[in-house]
Amino acid sequence: MQTSAVNIRGQVGAQNPNGNDAFRNLDLNSFLSMMIAELQNQDPLNPMDNAQLLQQVSQIREIESNLRLVSTLENLGRSQNLTLAAGLINKSIRGLTESGDAVEGKVDRVSVDKTDVYLHVGDVKVPAKNVSEVLAGQAEASLAELFGM
C-alpha cells in the first residue's frame, strides 16, 4: 500500500506549556459574559447554529448543577467530621499535630475552620484526620462518672 505525504499549512497557536487549564477558575458569570460577547460579535452572514447555542446553555446548567453538588457534598462531609469529632470530647486520643509532633491527652473541645476539623488537647490543636487512636479505658471512666459508679 502506497501512502502520499500531506502538506498542512497554517499557524499553530501557542500550546499550554505549563499544563494548567486556562478555564479552571472561570465562573458562571464570566462564562455568560463570554458567550454574550460571542453572540454579539458573530458574523451576521454565518450566525451560530441554534443547536450549538442550546448545547452551550445545557453545558452551563450542567456545570452549575455540578458545582452545587460538590458544595453540598463538601458541607455534608464537614458536618459529619464535626459530629464525629464532637463525640471525642472528654475522651483521650493519640495523634499528630500539623507539624508532626506526637500528642496524647484528653480532648477539651472541637473547632472548625473552612476546610478542617480540629480537636484541642489542652493548648495543642490536632487535625481530626491526624488522630491515630482513641485510648481504651476512657469510655469506661466516662460511663462510670455518668452513672455514679
Backbone bond lengths (Angstrom), bond angles and torsions (degrees), N, CA, C in turn:
res aa  C-N    CA-C-N  psi(-1)  N-CA   C-N-CA  omega(-1)  CA-C   N-CA-C  phi
1 M - - - 1.448 - - 1.523 108.60 -
2 Q 1.306 114.87 132.30 1.451 119.87 -176.84 1.527 109.24 -103.68
3 T 1.337 115.87 135.95 1.461 120.31 177.09 1.503 108.57 -116.24
4 S 1.296 115.86 152.56 1.457 119.71 177.86 1.514 109.65 -115.29
5 A 1.285 115.33 152.83 1.456 120.57 179.40 1.524 109.32 -75.65
6 V 1.286 116.14 142.97 1.457 121.60 178.31 1.511 107.70 -116.03
7 N 1.289 116.15 126.83 1.465 120.49 177.58 1.516 108.47 -95.77
8 I 1.300 116.07 124.81 1.459 121.38 178.00 1.513 107.10 -112.20
9 R 1.310 114.67 127.51 1.451 119.63 -179.38 1.523 108.95 -115.57
10 G 1.278 115.54 148.82 1.455 120.19 178.04 1.512 109.83 150.35
11 Q 1.294 114.60 -174.94 1.449 119.65 179.97 1.513 109.19 -108.07
12 V 1.293 114.67 143.42 1.453 120.62 175.50 1.519 106.74 -105.30
13 G 1.322 116.38 123.80 1.455 120.82 178.17 1.510 110.99 -72.34
14 A 1.289 114.80 166.00 1.464 120.15 179.16 1.522 109.68 -62.58
15 Q 1.286 116.26 127.99 1.459 121.45 177.05 1.521 108.27 -81.81
16 N 1.284 116.74 164.12 1.453 121.70 -177.48 1.534 108.78 -81.37
17 P 1.341 118.69 93.44 1.467 120.81 -172.87 1.519 114.27 -70.32
18 N 1.334 118.97 -27.66 1.464 119.68 -176.90 1.521 112.87 -93.21
19 G 1.327 118.79 -2.55 1.454 121.57 175.20 1.515 115.05 77.60
20 N 1.326 118.66 5.03 1.466 121.20 179.57 1.515 110.58 -83.57
21 D 1.304 116.88 144.42 1.453 122.44 176.15 1.519 107.70 -79.01
22 A 1.327 116.57 116.74 1.460 121.09 -176.22 1.524 112.35 -65.53
23 F 1.319 117.68 -23.42 1.456 121.37 -176.59 1.532 112.90 -101.54
24 R 1.317 118.42 7.76 1.463 121.66 -175.89 1.525 112.30 -58.85
25 N 1.316 117.36 -42.36 1.464 121.20 -176.27 1.525 112.89 -96.01
26 L 1.321 117.05 15.02 1.456 121.66 179.76 1.522 108.94 -76.35
27 D 1.333 116.43 117.98 1.456 119.34 179.53 1.524 110.02 -89.90
28 L 1.322 116.03 174.34 1.450 121.93 -175.19 1.527 112.04 -61.33
29 N 1.331 117.50 -43.20 1.463 120.58 -179.59 1.526 111.71 -62.70
30 S 1.320 116.94 -41.08 1.463 120.40 178.61 1.521 110.88 -65.62
31 F 1.333 115.67 -40.05 1.458 119.63 178.89 1.527 110.73 -63.58
32 L 1.335 116.18 -43.39 1.463 119.61 178.76 1.525 110.96 -63.77
33 S 1.322 117.64 -40.04 1.467 121.18 177.57 1.520 110.54 -61.48
34 M 1.339 115.80 -41.78 1.455 119.86 178.05 1.524 111.25 -63.47
35 M 1.327 116.76 -42.54 1.454 120.80 -178.71 1.533 111.05 -66.64
36 I 1.328 117.10 -40.49 1.470 120.59 178.02 1.524 110.08 -64.35
37 A 1.327 117.53 -41.69 1.465 120.88 177.52 1.527 110.14 -62.59
38 E 1.329 116.98 -39.45 1.463 121.09 177.91 1.526 110.56 -62.61
39 L 1.331 117.12 -43.26 1.467 120.74 179.68 1.529 111.43 -66.48
40 Q 1.325 116.99 -39.41 1.461 120.58 -179.00 1.519 111.90 -69.44
41 N 1.304 117.70 -30.27 1.467 121.37 -174.84 1.523 113.62 -104.33
42 Q 1.308 117.76 11.86 1.453 119.21 -178.92 1.534 110.62 -73.92
43 D 1.292 115.43 158.95 1.464 122.37 179.33 1.528 108.52 -69.33
44 P 1.339 118.54 119.37 1.457 119.92 -178.30 1.530 113.18 -65.06
45 L 1.329 116.96 -22.46 1.462 120.08 178.45 1.526 112.37 -84.32
46 N 1.333 115.76 -13.96 1.462 120.69 -179.74 1.530 108.28 -140.93
47 P 1.335 117.31 67.86 1.472 119.51 -175.45 1.526 111.90 -69.84
48 M 1.317 113.68 163.33 1.460 120.54 178.51 1.530 109.55 -63.83
49 D 1.289 115.23 138.86 1.455 121.94 178.53 1.533 109.46 -66.80
50 N 1.329 116.69 139.78 1.473 120.73 178.59 1.519 112.12 -58.03
51 A 1.317 116.90 -35.61 1.466 120.24 179.53 1.523 110.30 -63.32
52 Q 1.339 116.98 -38.83 1.462 120.50 178.08 1.524 110.87 -65.34
53 L 1.319 115.80 -41.54 1.460 120.37 179.72 1.526 110.43 -63.61
54 L 1.313 116.66 -45.46 1.470 120.19 178.14 1.522 111.31 -63.19
55 Q 1.321 116.67 -36.75 1.460 120.17 178.23 1.526 110.41 -64.20
56 Q 1.325 116.90 -42.02 1.462 120.06 179.30 1.525 111.31 -66.03
57 V 1.329 117.52 -41.42 1.464 120.71 177.90 1.529 109.81 -62.70
58 S 1.328 116.12 -41.01 1.463 120.32 177.80 1.529 110.82 -62.18
59 Q 1.324 116.78 -40.35 1.462 120.52 178.07 1.521 111.57 -64.97
60 I 1.333 116.19 -37.62 1.470 120.03 177.51 1.526 109.59 -61.66
61 R 1.312 116.60 -46.54 1.467 120.14 179.69 1.523 111.69 -62.82
62 E 1.320 116.70 -39.24 1.467 120.67 178.98 1.522 110.85 -65.20
63 I 1.321 116.86 -42.90 1.464 120.94 178.98 1.524 110.27 -62.82
64 E 1.323 116.45 -45.93 1.465 120.38 179.91 1.522 111.05 -61.98
65 S 1.321 116.98 -41.68 1.462 121.37 178.63 1.527 110.96 -63.35
66 N 1.323 116.54 -42.68 1.466 120.44 178.76 1.521 111.59 -64.29
67 L 1.330 116.96 -39.22 1.466 120.28 178.61 1.525 110.96 -63.75
68 R 1.336 116.73 -41.65 1.467 120.11 177.69 1.523 110.92 -64.45
69 L 1.332 117.53 -40.02 1.460 121.49 179.24 1.525 111.03 -64.40
70 V 1.319 117.14 -44.19 1.463 121.18 178.89 1.526 110.16 -61.22
71 S 1.324 116.80 -44.65 1.463 120.91 179.59 1.528 111.09 -62.18
72 T 1.320 116.64 -43.39 1.469 120.69 179.22 1.520 111.13 -63.07
73 L 1.317 117.28 -43.74 1.468 120.60 179.96 1.528 111.55 -66.46
74 E 1.325 117.47 -38.05 1.470 119.81 177.14 1.524 110.52 -63.71
75 N 1.325 117.33 -43.45 1.464 120.95 178.55 1.525 111.15 -64.28
76 L 1.320 117.27 -40.19 1.462 121.07 178.17 1.528 110.99 -63.36
77 G 1.315 116.38 -44.18 1.463 120.51 178.17 1.514 111.96 -62.30
78 R 1.343 116.96 -43.01 1.465 121.13 178.36 1.527 110.68 -62.78
79 S 1.334 117.50 -42.06 1.465 121.22 178.90 1.519 111.32 -63.80
80 Q 1.332 115.85 -41.94 1.459 119.51 179.19 1.529 110.64 -64.76
81 N 1.328 117.25 -42.45 1.465 120.32 178.31 1.528 111.25 -63.16
82 L 1.329 117.23 -39.21 1.459 120.98 178.16 1.524 110.90 -64.59
83 T 1.330 117.22 -42.25 1.462 121.46 179.07 1.526 110.59 -63.18
84 L 1.323 116.84 -44.48 1.464 120.09 178.86 1.529 111.26 -64.69
85 A 1.329 116.66 -41.03 1.462 120.57 179.69 1.525 110.85 -66.30
86 A 1.338 117.63 -38.83 1.466 120.79 179.43 1.526 110.75 -62.42
87 G 1.311 116.92 -29.49 1.468 120.55 177.11 1.518 113.10 -68.53
88 L 1.323 117.28 -12.62 1.464 121.01 179.60 1.523 113.08 -95.02
89 I 1.324 117.75 -1.23 1.468 119.80 177.92 1.519 108.66 -62.49
90 N 1.335 116.29 135.39 1.467 125.80 -177.00 1.523 113.28 70.81
91 K 1.331 117.34 15.09 1.468 120.95 174.52 1.524 108.08 -114.09
92 S 1.304 116.04 152.82 1.464 120.85 179.08 1.521 109.65 -88.41
93 I 1.320 114.55 136.78 1.464 120.84 179.92 1.514 110.18 -128.79
94 R 1.312 114.26 166.87 1.456 121.64 171.75 1.527 105.49 -131.98
95 G 1.337 116.54 134.37 1.457 120.04 -179.08 1.507 112.04 -170.17
96 L 1.328 115.41 -163.22 1.460 121.75 -177.68 1.525 110.03 -127.20
97 T 1.335 115.53 143.84 1.460 119.98 173.36 1.531 108.19 -75.30
98 E 1.323 116.49 176.10 1.464 119.75 177.88 1.523 112.22 -62.37
99 S 1.323 116.96 -29.58 1.465 120.54 179.24 1.525 112.52 -85.34
100 G 1.342 117.72 -1.95 1.457 121.28 175.72 1.514 114.95 94.98
101 D 1.339 118.54 7.69 1.461 121.17 178.43 1.524 109.66 -78.98
102 A 1.331 115.66 139.17 1.463 120.83 179.90 1.527 110.18 -73.29
103 V 1.331 115.52 139.39 1.463 121.81 -179.89 1.521 108.24 -134.17
104 E 1.328 115.17 139.20 1.463 120.48 173.45 1.522 106.93 -142.49
105 G 1.306 116.36 133.03 1.450 119.19 178.65 1.515 112.01 163.98
106 K 1.333 113.59 -175.65 1.459 121.98 -176.49 1.530 110.01 -86.67
107 V 1.337 115.89 133.81 1.464 121.57 179.64 1.521 108.81 -76.46
108 D 1.344 115.88 122.43 1.461 121.65 -179.62 1.524 112.13 -89.50
109 R 1.327 114.97 -40.07 1.463 119.48 -176.52 1.518 109.24 -159.20
110 V 1.337 115.19 173.02 1.460 122.80 -179.27 1.524 107.86 -128.49
111 S 1.339 116.72 142.08 1.463 120.07 175.99 1.528 109.07 -135.44
112 V 1.337 114.31 162.90 1.459 120.95 -178.49 1.514 108.51 -134.23
113 D 1.340 116.70 136.61 1.456 119.34 166.76 1.526 106.86 -111.01
114 K 1.296 119.08 -162.54 1.465 120.73 -174.81 1.521 113.41 -61.59
115 T 1.315 117.65 -31.89 1.462 119.39 -173.70 1.521 114.99 -121.58
116 D 1.312 118.80 -26.68 1.461 120.51 -171.83 1.522 112.98 -125.04
117 V 1.344 114.18 158.15 1.464 122.89 174.58 1.528 106.50 -108.07
118 Y 1.334 116.45 135.12 1.468 121.75 -177.66 1.516 110.70 -121.74
119 L 1.330 114.94 142.05 1.467 122.71 172.13 1.521 106.71 -103.68
120 H 1.323 116.50 138.01 1.461 120.61 -179.42 1.523 109.29 -108.09
121 V 1.317 115.34 119.57 1.461 123.04 175.96 1.522 104.85 -111.48
122 G 1.339 115.42 97.95 1.459 119.32 -172.46 1.517 108.54 65.37
123 D 1.349 115.78 -126.57 1.462 120.65 179.04 1.529 112.65 -93.36
124 V 1.328 116.96 4.56 1.463 121.50 -175.90 1.524 109.90 -98.58
125 K 1.329 115.26 134.36 1.457 122.62 -179.37 1.533 108.74 -102.39
126 V 1.342 116.00 123.09 1.464 121.47 -178.98 1.529 108.51 -117.64
127 P 1.336 118.47 121.17 1.464 119.26 175.06 1.532 109.98 -60.92
128 A 1.311 117.33 136.59 1.472 121.20 -178.22 1.522 111.09 -56.18
129 K 1.326 117.14 -34.15 1.464 120.30 -179.69 1.524 112.08 -69.16
130 N 1.348 117.98 -14.72 1.463 121.67 -179.42 1.526 113.10 -96.98
131 V 1.325 118.37 4.41 1.468 120.72 177.58 1.517 107.78 -75.95
132 S 1.332 115.87 122.89 1.461 119.86 -177.87 1.525 112.51 -100.55
133 E 1.357 116.55 -20.28 1.464 117.66 -175.38 1.531 110.06 -159.59
134 V 1.311 114.77 139.50 1.463 121.17 168.55 1.520 103.87 -102.75
135 L 1.323 116.20 120.25 1.456 120.45 -170.49 1.518 111.90 -74.09
136 A 1.326 115.55 135.50 1.465 122.20 -179.57 1.519 109.97 -69.90
137 G 1.308 115.48 157.18 1.458 121.48 178.05 1.513 111.93 94.03
138 Q 1.317 116.89 -30.58 1.456 119.89 -179.28 1.519 110.64 -67.31
139 A 1.310 118.09 -39.71 1.461 121.21 -179.70 1.522 109.93 -64.33
140 E 1.344 117.00 -39.26 1.460 120.28 179.03 1.525 110.54 -63.49
141 A 1.334 116.66 -41.29 1.462 120.17 179.02 1.517 109.74 -64.08
142 S 1.310 117.31 -40.54 1.452 120.82 179.44 1.523 111.08 -62.83
143 L 1.332 117.06 -42.32 1.463 120.71 178.37 1.538 110.69 -65.16
144 A 1.319 116.01 -40.41 1.458 119.85 178.88 1.522 110.09 -62.82
145 E 1.314 117.29 -40.28 1.452 120.45 178.34 1.529 110.90 -66.22
146 L 1.341 116.53 -40.81 1.453 120.10 -179.16 1.512 112.64 -63.51
147 F 1.356 116.46 -40.65 1.454 120.26 -175.82 1.527 113.23 -96.47
148 G 1.322 117.38 6.97 1.464 122.09 176.18 1.506 113.10 66.55
149 M 1.306 118.31 32.21 1.473 121.65 -179.60 1.490 111.39 -87.02
